[in-house]
């Protein structure tokens, strides 16, 4: 990635430079350095016409939301709500992958809120169900897998550990070969819910991807309630 950034800088290509830096900031969470991810947002300012929402803003929104998930920040959804609204009013949701990933991201923030804020739990879980259905409507395998991650997290918060385990098992199967990090997180959650060797397997899968803090990355990818049953 750094090679591409250097090339963009040499060509004075601000579009590519900002896109690479912000779009690849998740690597800092993998390395357990969330502060570095936020620093990347300040590295270069993206100056579009006022009132427009570009890919660079979407990348920035992803970074801030996933840093909030990594740190367990319960106000993440409320803090970022205006940016999600700006995204939805833009043309970017016409792109299926942006639409699907933004719905997944919003659903994950809702799960964090449901876990962290009991008086908001019912409303937050309604939003999670809404986002899961939206992902299912996309009718592509990766979106179906992301929907299963949300449904697993939803059931874990609702106290249905058996239902959550079934969703994570299906998510693991669906996402293998498509989204390795998500499949690893599903395995990790399945191990927390079902016991046996799956938790160690999930940790090993995440470790093989360079993840230093498996539990915290699982909180980013598949938030929910996973204490002792």
N, C-alpha and C positions, 0 to 999 in steps of 0.2 A: 504494500500500500504506500509506504513512504517513497518508493521509487516513482510512483505515479504522481504523488504530491509534488515532489521535486521537479518533475517534468512539467507539471501545470504551472508551477511558480516560474520556471525558466521561460515559459511561453506567455506569461502574464495572463493565464487563463483562470480568472477568478471563479467562474462557474464550476470548472472541474475541481479546483483546489478545495473550495468549500464543500462540494459534494463528497469528495473522498474523505476529507477530515471528519465531517459530521456523520456521513453514512457508515463509517467504520469505527465509530466511537465505542461500540459494544465491546470491542477487544479490551478496553480498560476495565470493564466489569468482570470479564473473564479473568483478568489479572488482579482482581480485588483492589482496583484503584479508581473508584467512582469519581473522585475529585479530578482526576485527569480527564475523564469524559466531559465534565463540565468546563474544564479549561479549554477543551477543543472548541467549545461553542464561542469562546471569546477570542479565539486565534485570528479569525477573520470575520468581518461583518459582511453580511449579504445585503446590498442596498437596492432592493427592487422598487418599482413605483409604489407609492403609498396605497394601501388598501388591497394589495395583491398577496396571494398565498402561493408560494412556489415550493418545488421539491426541497429546497434548502431549508425552508421553514418546517416541512414535514420531518426531515431528518433531525432537526433541532428538537421538535416536539417528542420524537421517539427517544432521544437521549434523555431529556428531562424526565419523561414518564418512567423510563426503565431505571434511572438512578433513584427515583422515588420508590419504585418497587424493591430495588436492591436494599434500600435503607429502611423499608417498612414505614414510609411516610404516609400516615392515614389521610392527610389532606391533599394528596396528589391529584385526585380526580377534581376536586373543587378548584384547586389552584390552576389547573390546566384546562378547565372547561371552556373558557373563551377561545383558546387556541384550537380545540377540537371543533368548536362551532365555526371558526374561520375556515378550517380545513373542509368541513362539510359543505360550506357555501362556495367553495372553489371548484374548479374543474377536475381537480386531482382524483376525487372518488369515482370518476368515470373510468379510471384505470383499475382493473379488477384487483391487482395485488395490493395497491394502496388502500382500496376500499376494504378488502379483507383484513389486512394487517391493522388498519386503524380500528376496525370493529373489535378485533382481538385485543388490541392494546387498551381500548376503553373498557372492555370486559374485565381485563386483568386489574385495572385500577379500581373497578367496582368491587371485585373480589377482595382486594386489600381493604377497601373501606368497610365491606361487610364484616371482615374479621376484626378490624380495629375499632369500629364504631357501632356498638350494639343498637343504639337508637336509630341508626340509618340502615340497619341490616336488611330489613324487608325490601325497602326501596332499591337498595344496591343489588340485591339478588334478582329483583325483577329486571333490572338493566342487564345483568349477566345472562339471563334467559333470553332476552331480546337479542343480544349480540350473538349468542349461540345459534339462534334461529337464522339470523342474517347470514352467518357463515355457512350454514347448511344450504341456504338458497343458492350460494355460488356454484354448487355442484362441481367442484374440483377437489381432488383428493387432499391437497394440503389444507384447504379451508375446512374440510370435514374433520381432519385431524385436530386443527386448532379449536374447532367447536367442541370436540370431545374433551380437550384440556379444560375448557371453560366449564363444561358440564361436570367434569370430575371435581374441579374446585368448588363449584356450586354445591354439589352433594356433600362434600366434606364439611362445608360451613353449615349446611342444613342438618348435619348429624347422620346422614345416610352413608356410612363408611363402605358398606357393601356395594351400593350403587356407584359411589366414587371409584372404587377399585375396578369395577366393570368398565367404566368410562376410560380410566387410565390404561387399562389393558388394551382396549380397542384403539386408543390414541397411539400407544406404543406400536401396535401392528400397522396402523395406517401411516404413521410418520417415518417408519424405518425406510431408509433409502431416499427419503424426500427431505427431511429436516432432522439431521442427526442430533442436534442439541435438544430439540423438543422431544424426540424419542427417548433420549437419555433422561431428561427431566421426568417424563412419564414413567419410566422404569423406576426412578428414584422415589417418586410418589407412591407407586404401586408397592414398592418395598416397605415404605412407612405404614401403609394401610394393611398389607397382607403378611408382613414378616418374612421369614425365610432368608434366602440368599439374595433376593432381588434388590434390597437396599444397597448391599455391597456391590452388586452388579451395576446399579445405577451410578454409584459413586465412581466406579472404575470407568464407566463410559464417559462421564463428565470429565474425569481426570485425563482421559486420553485426548480430550478436546482442549486441554490446557487450562481447565477450570480449577482455580485455587480454592474456592469456597463453594462446594457443591450445594450446601443448604441455601445459600443466598441466591445463587443462580436459579435454583428451583423456585425460589420465591418470586423471581422475575418472570420466569417462563410459565410456571404453573402454580400461582398463588392459591391459598386455601387454608384450611384448618387441619393440621396433621399431628396434633398432640396424641398422647396415649388414649386409646379408646376406653 
